Amino acid sequence: AQGAEVTITGSDVACSRFANNSMTQNQAPDASQISLRVLSDGKQIRLSCDDLSAAACRKLVDDALASLKYLERDQELLPLPAAGD
């Protein structure tokens, strides 16, 4: 691969519902996601998953690299920014 971009996002938002002056529902999901973009030979792919374990991250990279061979070249693909840009 000529380049890779990794984005990790997370959210921790709580929501409570009330009816008749009492709480009827409380939700506080903690959601994390990793997104991987790989550029190689004029092709790019982006895959995401919500499992941040080491094994899942390795599988995400392997799947991205394996999937690139099924894509067509993108003549308008821009390179990733250089370090320090």
QUICOR-V254094 format. One record per helix or strand of 3 or more residues. SS is the DSSP state (A for helix, B for strand). FROM is the first residue (numbers start at 0). TO is the last residue. If there is no record, write none. Layout:
SS FROM TO
SS FROM TO
//
This chain:
B 2 18
B 21 39
B 42 48
A 53 69
//
